[in-house]
């Protein structure tokens, strides 16, 4: 009798295992993911799939996915990828090309082409984008009016406004990112480098961010740092300082600005103005970034699992999901053109903001280099920039040219030049 | 239970865990350090001999990390000891009975706090615009001072927090040790006209110091692996001003570069350095004690 029971149990669990397809997704904790988690059971039921989510913060997420793919472990079926690491994944063949797996029913052509281009390497798209970010200027209307200042349109005017609004420790002119890292201070600095006419690499791929233009861009950025509450702020430090009403004017990513629109986390909701970032001598540029989901080419998946993973990516990045994000107060983190043009989006955000954001889409450019060595080179430059920022903030001597020369020498070594 | 069973019962799990979590990782670290595994590339790893170790000593950032680790070790160990041996006599001489118990209780409190929690608390207190330290200084017309964001102040500022956690714990232990000095010895010295200073420097400290040596070694080990602490406070910055060896190994291996082999070589170097340092000090101190 016992043997029969045992056999029955084994048979039952065996068939149950065969029926449930489980997929493992590596993600990054973000508010729109928390929102979308509410709808995941709906997906699981419709497709007969069990979804396992693992959340890791940005830097850890990058290193974990790299370890998972390079070691051949293949624990994750779906990777969270971004414009800064898609080159590394594409170059190593760790991802399945987007057009080979993206389910037809979810309409791959609905994505903004620029964003799909951003999640590509050597012309092959790998990621289904679900969010983009770019720069906007946020300023305190009340403070500008009080002092009779115009909304700045050039970098020179911007710096004048920053200085005029600077009255520490009660109030700081601006708050800008100084914390080191390729995705931190280097990312924030990158449009300034371009707007002063510099670039990270020349046409042959040689690092040139020690040019006179680059030095001028760093000089300008240091002025912004000097009028910030701290020289090593992270993105969220800077945003918190602005939301707390201690900062006059900022230029940073529009993304997650939902926090600033939320009266619970922001005291400046009714006093904010929005505009395009100010223009430099070489033009007006906003950063361009995209995060997306990619299908692992490393994980050992059955055809059913692979289909389930592809469906998850399609469902998560679908038009329906995007509109749900708009309704749920996370409308800025989307990637489909139709979403930004939708009535739901127009209803959810101030008209002035929508206008600024549409303008932003016109001036967005990729400001970093999509090469596999970017993180390493960017992190090193980030350290050099942080050293300059903190020395300048503490009124200690610093040498911009020497710091950039050092970073360029490092980049040459990393590139094997 | 036979002696053999008893032995197996207690030793097998212990050595099993040691093997799994200490010897096996150590072995793989040695293996990786002699190869060139780079996580950014799917190329198979190849044997490079001592190449990683040679590179280490030509890498200015590694040499900086070595220096920072040394400075942090010296600052925190000497600082904690100085605090303990300065404050303990005060408590020993002035607080008796419940007051002494209360003092010991208060001294132990900072060490009870989880290090990450303490680090976040101090990061806020050090903040140039929102921190309480600058607020208090501003009341007497000073500041604002930049602590963690100033390359010159950052490491000492972190050391202060470590000394606050460990120095007071050591103080409490030294107070207890001072109590153990026989009363007759102290009375005899006093009768012979010893001043308070010479009573401590010539009698009390020499008696107590050897007993507190194990504490010093524990503190040294603790100072060498302060990764969590520094990660929360500065993550090695500004620049690389507070980048210790373990922090740099993390950035190279996991954080940004993915150079597991190079990071393994650095970690191994740290293990060897720690063993050499502790052995050397232990021998030197024992000779001095005898």
Interface residues (C-beta under 8 A of the other chain):
Chain A: X59 X63 X66 X67 X69 X70 X71 X88 X92 X93 X94 X168 X169 X172 X179 X180 X181 X182 X229 X230 X231 X232 X241 X246 X372 X373 X375 X376 X379 X383 X384 X386 X387 X389 X390 X391 X393 X394 X396
Chain B: X39 X40 X41 X42 X127 X128 X129 X134 X138 X144 X146 X148 X149 X150 X151 X152 X153 X234 X235 X237 X238 X239 X240 X241 X251 X254 X255 X256 X257 X258
